[in-house]
Amino acid sequence: MTISKVRQQILERLEPLPSEQVKNLLLKWLLNSSGNLEDFEELLKSQSSQKTEELLD
């Protein structure tokens, strides 16, 4: 996947999130990865999955 596509997908996932959640995700990514955008995208996906599971419980 191209960097441009990854950036667009990240932007689409970040825009609806509250600012505090974005801050927490960014900090988690910076502290636990090499700074790769694909890593950040995966973090966003996993966060979305966790939120969905919490809503279903």
BAFI-3210 file (N, C-alpha, C; in Angstrom, 3 decimals, decimal comma, padded with zeros to 6 digits):
// residues 57
n [1|2|3|4|5|6|7|8|9|10|11|12|13|14|15|16|17|18|19|20|21|22|23|24|25|26|27|28|29|30|31|32|33|34|35|36|37|38|39|40|41|42|43|44|45|46|47|48|49|50|51|52|53|54|55|56|57]
n.u [000,845|000,501|002,206|000,733|-001,902|-002,098|-001,794|-004,145|-006,098|-005,522|-006,075|-008,841|-009,741|-008,932|-010,191|-012,947|-012,519|-012,313|-010,205|-008,529|-008,379|-007,052|-004,607|-003,720|-003,506|-001,513|000,670|001,006|001,709|004,119|005,745|005,846|006,601|008,423|007,875|006,647|004,177|002,379|002,328|000,994|-001,486|-002,338|-002,546|-004,684|-006,691|-006,848|-007,655|-010,171|-011,454|-011,438|-013,106|-015,520|-016,024|-016,354|-018,697|-020,489|-020,590]
n.v [-001,168|002,243|005,057|007,393|006,425|005,054|007,210|008,630|006,803|006,708|009,350|009,429|007,709|009,010|011,540|011,441|010,904|011,772|014,405|013,739|010,976|010,662|011,805|009,968|007,634|008,415|008,848|006,247|004,915|006,256|005,563|002,795|001,803|001,790|004,108|003,815|004,344|002,340|000,820|002,565|002,681|000,039|000,077|001,869|000,351|-001,830|-000,509|000,384|-002,071|-002,940|-001,011|-001,554|-004,136|-003,555|-002,050|-003,991|-005,664]
n.w [000,000|-000,727|000,748|000,688|000,516|002,952|004,729|004,135|004,974|007,702|008,441|007,928|009,917|012,234|012,308|013,334|016,034|019,541|020,816|023,016|022,877|020,441|021,110|023,073|021,518|019,713|021,435|022,433|020,067|019,374|021,531|021,419|018,907|015,778|014,530|012,144|009,659|008,938|011,248|012,941|011,699|012,120|014,898|015,183|013,962|015,733|018,028|017,236|016,974|019,638|020,836|019,534|020,491|023,219|023,129|022,346|024,516]
ca.u [000,000|001,321|002,198|-000,391|-003,127|-002,053|-002,069|-005,562|-006,876|-005,300|-006,827|-010,265|-010,019|-008,659|-011,079|-014,117|-012,146|-012,073|-008,794|-007,795|-008,135|-006,011|-003,361|-003,316|-003,070|-000,240|001,697|001,216|002,429|005,481|006,502|005,893|006,872|009,558|007,389|006,124|002,755|001,591|002,142|-000,038|-002,747|-002,702|-002,973|-006,029|-007,606|-007,043|-008,422|-011,550|-011,984|-011,675|-014,283|-016,687|-016,264|-016,880|-020,082|-021,306|-020,693]
ca.v [000,000|003,444|005,927|008,319|005,683|004,811|008,490|008,943|005,917|007,155|010,589|009,089|007,084|009,957|012,699|011,378|010,596|012,899|014,797|013,007|009,628|010,804|012,031|008,700|006,727|008,906|008,555|004,798|004,586|006,768|004,853|001,346|001,389|002,440|005,314|003,417|004,672|001,105|000,462|003,444|002,226|-001,186|000,491|002,419|-000,761|-002,602|000,351|000,342|-003,390|-002,973|-000,175|-002,286|-005,226|-002,964|-001,662|-005,197|-006,323]
ca.w [000,000|-000,803|001,933|000,509|000,845|004,396|005,381|003,958|005,843|009,075|008,596|007,989|011,213|013,318|012,315|014,222|017,413|020,449|020,835|024,050|022,362|019,421|021,849|023,685|020,450|019,192|022,438|022,447|018,836|019,447|022,550|021,215|017,538|015,117|013,875|010,851|009,507|008,940|012,662|013,481|011,128|012,839|016,226|015,026|013,701|016,965|018,926|016,749|017,308|021,080|021,111|019,056|021,438|024,446|022,891|022,241|025,829]
c.u [000,899|001,187|001,018|-001,709|-003,214|-002,389|-003,544|-006,429|-006,727|-006,115|-008,318|-010,645|-009,848|-009,689|-012,269|-013,789|-012,004|-010,567|-007,980|-007,468|-007,044|-004,655|-002,846|-002,826|-001,704|000,902|002,030|002,036|003,880|006,347|006,726|006,171|008,087|009,133|006,837|004,626|001,872|001,344|001,023|-001,415|-003,240|-003,193|-004,392|-007,056|-007,893|-007,856|-009,895|-012,211|-012,308|-012,922|-015,559|-017,045|-016,849|-018,336|-020,998|-021,498|-021,798]
c.v [001,242|004,273|006,887|007,663|005,435|006,099|008,844|008,081|006,318|008,409|010,311|008,463|008,059|011,070|012,580|011,167|011,865|013,161|014,028|011,588|009,652|010,973|010,730|007,700|007,127|008,615|007,068|004,373|005,028|005,996|003,374|000,898|002,116|003,728|005,060|003,727|003,426|000,619|001,292|003,038|000,965|-000,866|001,050|001,314|-001,555|-001,811|000,324|-000,982|-003,494|-002,177|-000,889|-003,417|-004,703|-002,584|-002,870|-005,892|-005,767]
c.w [000,000|000,466|001,866|000,911|002,356|005,147|005,298|004,877|007,311|009,347|008,743|009,329|012,373|013,430|013,267|015,708|018,254|020,570|021,872|023,589|021,294|020,090|022,449|022,653|019,910|020,163|022,477|021,229|018,914|020,439|022,230|019,793|016,997|014,420|012,488|010,767|009,498|010,370|013,285|012,964|011,842|014,252|016,177|014,795|014,974|017,975|018,536|017,110|018,789|021,439|020,689|020,020|022,737|024,276|022,842|023,576|026,669]
res [m|t|i|s|k|v|r|q|q|i|l|e|r|l|e|p|l|p|s|e|q|v|k|n|l|l|l|k|w|l|l|n|s|s|g|n|l|e|d|f|e|e|l|l|k|s|q|s|s|q|k|t|e|e|l|l|d]
***
